[in-house]
């Protein structure tokens, strides 16, 4: 059993593509900094069904406690704050698999 965390994003028009590229590189690097992450994927959309969302993060955790620890980890907080500052819209979804 795993806990899967999915986040979809669209960005404010003034956010530069290079800022998003750096942000997503930093997100992918979280796996080396946060031991609670089993897997993490982050990238740009290539689907015609994504509505207005352009980027996604998918992270896997062994337990709900691991996901909870990830959310408050000092390496995650500045990235989450940057996402909040850049996003025009987002949606999060967590499920067991």
C-alpha positions as CSV (number, residue, x, y, z in Angstrom):
1,X,0.0,0.0,0.0
2,X,1.2,3.5,-0.9
3,X,-0.1,7.0,-0.5
4,X,0.0,9.0,-3.7
5,X,0.0,12.8,-3.7
6,X,-0.9,14.6,-7.0
7,X,-0.7,18.4,-7.5
8,X,-1.7,20.1,-10.7
9,X,-0.8,23.7,-11.4
10,X,-1.4,26.6,-13.7
11,X,0.7,29.8,-13.3
12,X,0.2,33.5,-13.2
13,X,1.0,35.1,-16.5
14,X,3.9,37.1,-15.1
15,X,5.8,34.0,-14.0
16,X,8.7,33.3,-16.3
17,X,9.1,29.8,-17.8
18,X,12.7,29.8,-16.4
19,X,11.2,30.2,-12.9
20,X,9.0,27.2,-13.4
21,X,11.8,25.1,-14.8
22,X,14.0,26.0,-11.7
23,X,11.0,25.3,-9.4
24,X,10.4,21.9,-10.9
25,X,14.1,21.0,-10.8
26,X,14.1,21.8,-7.1
27,X,10.9,19.7,-6.6
28,X,12.5,16.7,-8.3
29,X,15.6,17.1,-6.0
30,X,13.4,16.9,-2.9
31,X,13.8,13.1,-2.9
32,X,17.5,13.4,-2.0
33,X,16.5,15.8,0.9
34,X,13.4,14.2,2.4
35,X,13.7,10.5,3.3
36,X,9.9,10.1,3.5
37,X,9.5,10.3,-0.3
38,X,9.5,6.9,-2.0
39,X,9.3,8.5,-5.6
40,X,8.6,11.9,-7.0
41,X,7.9,13.0,-10.5
42,X,7.4,16.6,-11.7
43,X,6.9,18.0,-15.2
44,X,5.0,19.8,-17.9
45,X,1.7,18.6,-19.3
46,X,1.5,16.9,-22.7
47,X,-2.2,15.9,-22.6
48,X,-5.1,17.6,-24.4
49,X,-7.4,16.8,-21.4
50,X,-5.5,18.8,-18.8
51,X,-7.9,21.8,-19.0
52,X,-5.9,24.8,-17.9
53,X,-3.3,23.0,-15.8
54,X,0.2,23.0,-17.3
55,X,2.4,21.2,-14.7
56,X,2.0,18.3,-12.2
57,X,3.8,16.8,-9.3
58,X,3.2,13.2,-8.3
59,X,4.9,11.8,-5.2
60,X,4.6,8.4,-3.5
61,X,4.9,7.7,0.2
62,X,4.7,4.5,2.2
63,X,2.3,5.9,4.8
64,X,0.1,8.8,5.5
65,X,2.6,9.8,8.3
66,X,5.3,10.0,5.6
67,X,3.2,12.4,3.5
68,X,2.4,14.5,6.6
69,X,6.1,14.7,7.5
70,X,6.9,15.7,3.9
71,X,4.4,18.6,4.0
72,X,6.1,20.1,7.1
73,X,9.7,19.3,6.2
74,X,12.0,22.3,6.1
75,X,13.2,21.5,2.5
76,X,9.5,21.4,1.3
77,X,8.2,24.5,2.9
78,X,10.1,27.1,0.7
79,X,9.1,25.2,-2.4
80,X,5.5,25.1,-1.4
81,X,5.6,28.8,-0.6
82,X,7.0,29.5,-4.1
83,X,4.3,27.3,-5.7
84,X,1.7,29.4,-3.8
85,X,3.2,32.6,-5.0
86,X,3.5,31.5,-8.7
87,X,0.2,29.7,-9.1
88,X,-2.9,31.0,-10.7
89,X,-4.7,27.8,-9.8
90,X,-3.9,24.4,-8.4
91,X,-5.6,21.2,-7.2
92,X,-4.3,18.6,-4.9
93,X,-5.4,15.0,-4.6
94,X,-4.2,12.2,-2.3
95,X,-5.1,8.6,-2.5
96,X,-4.1,5.1,-1.4
97,X,-2.8,2.7,-4.0
